[in-house]
């Protein structure tokens, strides 16, 4: 038996009433010649973006708009509202969640619009470094998919395309077998794996998505780790009580002092949930770290992660005394 159950996606969403998904995909395939709208975002343009044709930019923009419309339509459907009221607004799994199988099927089909496939692990996988347990119940995977559907909507198609997300993998757990292989474990854990035994609430799923995006963003941004390390203040002696009971200068919280990866995760999560908190942080080092991640995100996908995207998170150009989009 295969270790994976491949989830092939369909191109029809029968439960969507206000959208004809088949015609939507046909139009997306044909209508690729629109001129993209200009953005007021600061001039952060990667070489890839500069060399990309207007045809590609227009296609990405239209697909972003169509996917957002299709997902919004489904999230407002009675089926999903029942699911949301019963589970998403709660804190843990319930024995039975309304229409969870149907929601998973629609999640699978909506991922087709993103051009993302799904794998589920149904047999134990283990090597010298990492152990991956299987999904034990279909219903757990269906519920996780329902939560992910809402969480993934935060980022546009163009971003997932730019970061090269092609497969989401559902499993039970991913566990480290030997401490000496921690780097192998981290690469596996944040390789777009979602664990039904760990990610059981919308906060847990959202946090893992943010951390996974941050890990992959940093991995694809050469030199970011080195620049990050240079921002950190000199380490204090272990027996020093200079900052006992208070956050250390340069770090958002005590967890950030453990290592750069956790530091980046914490700052990135804050940047996604309350960007003003870190962009205008009174600690200049934290503000620089936030802007470093913001620049990386914007330069990676300047089409989708633009001034409108940040405005939806409460961060607006010329929002304060500092022009965050142009003052670089």
N, C-alpha and C positions, 0 to 999 in steps of 0.2 A: 504494500500500500504506500502511496506517495506520502511524504512528510507534509506536503502542502495540499490544500484544497484550493484550486484556482477558481476565482470568482469572475467568470467572463461577464462583461457588462453589455447591457442592451442599450439601444438608442431610442427607446420609447418610454415615456412617463405617463401611463394611463390615468394616474390619479390626479393629474394636474388639469384643472378645468379651464383656467384663463390663458394657458399657454399651449400652443400646438408644438410640442417639442420636436417632432419629426421635421416640420417645416422650418423650425428655428435652426436646426442643425444644417438643413439644406441651404438656408440663407447665409449661415455662417461660412459655409464652404464656398459659396458663390460671391458674396459681397465682401471683397477684400481690398477695394480700391478707395475707401474713404480716406480723406485727409484727416490726420489726428488733430485733436484740439491742442492748443498751446497751453502749457502750464506756467503758473507764476512761481513754481518752485525754483530755488536757486539753481545755478547752472552746474549741476552735478550730472555729468554724462560720461558713462564708460565708453571705451572704444567700441565695444560691441553695439551699444545703443547708437553711437554716431554713425556706424557703418550699416545699420539695419535699414532696410528699405521702408518707404512710407507704406507700402503695401502690407508688410508684416506688422508694422505699428498699428495700422488701421484695423487689421484683422484681430490683433490682440485686444484692442480697445473695444471692438464690437463684441468679441466673445466674453470679455469681462462683463459688459452690460447685459448680455443675454443670460449668462450664468446667474448673475445677481438677481435678475428678474425671475428666473425659474425657481431658484432657491427661496427667494422671498415669498413667492406664490405658495410654495409647498409649506414653508414654515407657518404661514397664515391659514393653512387648511385645517379643517376640524380634526382630521386624523392626528396631525402633529400637535395641535393645541391640546388634545386629550392626553397625548404622551407627555407633553411639557407640564401640564397641570399635575399629572400623576407622578412624574418622576423628576424631570429636570429641575423643578422648583423645590424638590426635596433634597435629601442628603445621602441616600443610600439606595441600593437595589431593593425593589419590592418583589414579592413572589411572582406576580404577574403584571406585566405592563401592557396597556392597550395597544394593539396593532403593532407590536414590536417587530414581528417578522416582515410585515408590509413596509414598515419604516426602513428596515435594513435593505429591502429590495429597492426602494426609492433612493436610498443613499448610494447603493451600488450604481444605479443608473445615472444619478446626478454626477457621481465621480467620473462617469464616461465623458461628461461635458468638460471636465478638467483634464481628460486624457490620463487618468490615474487608474491603475488596476488594484485589486485587493487579493491578498493571500491570507489564508488562515492556517495555522499550524495545528495539526490534530494528533501528532505523535511526539513523544519526548525527543528532544535533540540535545546532545551533550558532547563536548570535547574537553580538552585539557584546561580550557580557560573559562568557558561559559556554558551554562545550562539553560535551555529554553523549554519551558513546560507548555503543554498544549492547551487549547481552548477546551474546557470540559463540557460547557453547555452552549448550545446555539443561542439561547435567549440572552445570555450574558453578552455575546458578541453583537446581537441585534440592538441591545440597549446602548452599548458603547458607540455603535454606528450612529444611533439617533442623536447622541450628545455631540459626536464629532461633526455631524452635519451642520449643527448650529455654530460650533466653534470655528470650523474651517472657513466659514463664510467671511471671516474677518479679513482674509487676505485674498487678493484678486488672482484670477487665472494666470495673468502675466508673471506674477511672483512665483507661483508653483512651477511654472514652466521655466523660469530663469534659474531657479534653484535645482532644477532637474528632478523633481519629485515624480516618480513614475509608478511606485508601488507602495501601498500601505500594508503592513503585516500585523495581523491580530494573533496574539498568543496568550498564554496564561501568565507567565512571569519570565523575566530574563534575569538570571542570577550569576554572580561572580563565583567561580569555583576555587581560584587560587589568587591570593592578594597580589602576587607578582605580575598578573596579567590584567591589571586594572585598565590600562589603556585600550586593550582589545575589548574588554567589557563595555567601556564607555562608547567606543565606536559602534558596537552592536546595539547597545541600549538606545542610542539616539539615531539609529538608522531607520527612522520612521516606523518603529515598533510601538504598538499600543497594547497594553497588558490588561486583560479583563479582571485580573485579580488585584491590580493596583489602582487602576483608573476607574473609579466607581462614582464619582461626582463630577459635576460640570467644572468645578474649580480644579480638581485633579487632572482632568482631561485637558483643560485650557493651559494649565501650568506646564504639563508635559509637552504640549504642542509648542508653546513659547520656547521652552528649553531646547527642544529638538531643532526648531528653526534657528535659534541662536548658535547652537553647536555647528550646524551645517554652514551657516553664514560665515562664522569665524574661520572654519576649515577651508572655505573657498576664498577667503580674503587674505592673501599673502602679506605677511608682515604685521597683521593686526595684533597678534599675541605679543610680539616684541614691543610694539608701541604701547600696549596696555601695561606691560611690566614696567616700562620707563615712567609711567604716570604714578605708580604706587610710591608712597613715601617709604623711607628706610624702615626696615623691620626693627621693632623694639625687642629687647631681650625677653626671653620667656619668663624670667622671674620679675619682670617689671610690672608694677601696678599703676602705671601712669594713667592708663585709660580704663581702669577697672570700673565696670558698671556703666560705661558710656561707649558709644560707637567710636572706633578709631578714625582719625582724620583720613579721608580718602576712600573710606569704605561705607557703603550704604547701611550695613548692619554687621553683626558679629559673624554671621555665616560667610560673608564675603572674604574674610581674612584667611579662610582655609586654603583656597587656591584660586587661580585666575579663572578657571572654568566656572566655579560656583559664583565668583564675583560677577562675571559676565552674565550668567543666567539671572541673577538677582536684579542687576541694572536693566537688562533687556526686558524682564517681566514688568518692572516699574515703568519702563518706557512705553510698553504696550497698554498698561492699565491706567496710568496717570502720568503722561509724558511731561507735564509742567513740573511735577515734583522733582524730576531728575534733570531736566534741561535747564531749569532755573534754580538748581540746588545751591544753597549758600556755600557749600563746600565746593570750591572750584575744581578739585580733582574729580569728584563725582560728576559734576556737570560736563567736564571734558570727556569722561568715559561714556556718558549718555550720548553726547554729540558724535563720538567716534562710532558707536553702534548705529546711530541715526544716519550718519553719512554712508556707512556700509550698506544699510538697508536701502537707502534712496539710490545709491549708485548701482546697486545690484538690479533694481527694477524701477528705473525712473518713470516708466510709463504708468505703472499701477500705484506705486508708493509715492504719490505726489502731494501737493499742498492740500487738495481736497480730502485725500485719505487721512492726512494728519489732522485736518480741521474736524473730521468726524470724531476724533479722539480729544478734541478740545485744544489742539495746538494750532494756532493761526499765525500766519506771517504778520510781523509787526505787532505781535500780541502783547509784548511788553516793551520795555525800553530797548531790549535787544532784538534785532531782526534775525531770528533764528534761521531763516531761509537764505539770507544773502550776506550776512556778516560772517565771513570766513577768513 
